[in-house]
Amino acid sequence: MSIRSIRIPDDIDRSIDYVARSEKLEKAQSLRKLMRLGFEYYIAKSYERGRITLREAAGLLNMTLSETLDLLLEMGVKGNIRAKDVMDAMKYSIRY
């Protein structure tokens, strides 16, 4: 894990404190949690807009494809996989 020194605006600092108190975490853990949630949201929106593929999203999140799909569904992001894509993948897997 790398160490970064950043300036945090007061409103964000209050948010970090709130999460730390609510979840009984240290401030650093609270900040890491909020950063992860923000990154997951950013990736979900990028996927939803078609900027990245499911595989790219999974790689960036360091998750499996099924874990990523579960996360996206939990966030209300519908997959952009068409039925034709699924059928083509099934045909390909049957051949090999």
C-alpha positions in Angstrom: 0.0 0.0 0.0 1.4 3.4 -0.9 1.3 6.5 1.2 -0.1 9.8 -0.2 -0.3 13.2 1.3 -3.4 15.2 0.2 -5.4 18.2 1.3 -8.9 17.3 2.3 -11.7 20.0 2.2 -13.6 20.5 5.4 -16.8 19.1 4.1 -15.1 15.9 3.0 -13.3 15.6 6.3 -16.6 15.9 8.1 -17.9 13.1 5.9 -15.0 10.9 6.8 -15.6 11.6 10.5 -19.3 10.7 10.1 -18.5 7.4 8.5 -15.8 6.6 11.1 -18.2 7.3 13.9 -21.2 5.5 12.3 -19.2 2.3 11.5 -16.8 2.5 14.4 -13.7 2.8 12.2 -10.5 4.7 12.4 -10.5 7.8 10.2 -8.0 6.2 7.8 -10.2 3.2 7.4 -13.2 5.4 6.8 -11.3 7.3 4.1 -10.2 4.1 2.3 -13.8 2.8 2.4 -15.2 6.1 0.9 -12.5 6.1 -1.7 -13.3 2.5 -2.7 -17.0 3.3 -2.9 -16.3 6.3 -5.1 -14.0 4.3 -7.4 -16.7 1.6 -7.7 -19.2 4.3 -8.6 -16.9 5.8 -11.2 -16.2 2.4 -12.8 -20.0 1.6 -12.8 -20.8 4.8 -14.6 -18.0 4.2 -17.1 -19.3 0.8 -17.8 -22.9 2.0 -18.0 -21.8 4.7 -20.6 -20.0 2.1 -22.6 -16.5 3.6 -22.0 -15.2 0.3 -20.6 -16.0 -3.4 -21.0 -17.2 -5.7 -18.2 -13.8 -7.4 -18.3 -12.0 -4.0 -18.0 -14.3 -3.1 -15.1 -13.5 -6.4 -13.3 -9.8 -5.9 -13.8 -9.8 -2.3 -12.5 -11.9 -3.4 -9.5 -9.7 -6.5 -8.9 -12.9 -8.7 -9.0 -14.1 -11.7 -11.0 -16.6 -11.1 -13.8 -19.5 -12.5 -11.7 -18.5 -10.4 -8.7 -18.4 -7.3 -10.9 -21.8 -8.1 -12.4 -23.3 -8.5 -8.9 -21.8 -5.2 -7.9 -23.2 -3.4 -11.0 -26.6 -4.9 -10.5 -26.6 -3.9 -6.8 -25.8 -0.3 -8.0 -28.7 -0.4 -10.5 -26.5 -0.6 -13.6 -27.9 -2.9 -16.2 -25.5 -4.9 -18.3 -24.8 -3.9 -21.8 -24.5 -7.5 -23.0 -26.9 -8.3 -25.8 -28.6 -11.7 -26.2 -26.7 -12.2 -29.5 -23.4 -11.7 -27.7 -24.4 -14.4 -25.1 -25.5 -16.8 -27.9 -22.3 -16.2 -29.9 -20.2 -16.9 -26.7 -22.1 -20.1 -26.1 -21.6 -21.3 -29.7 -17.9 -20.5 -29.4 -17.5 -22.4 -26.1 -19.3 -25.5 -27.5 -16.9 -25.6 -30.4 -13.8 -25.4 -28.1 
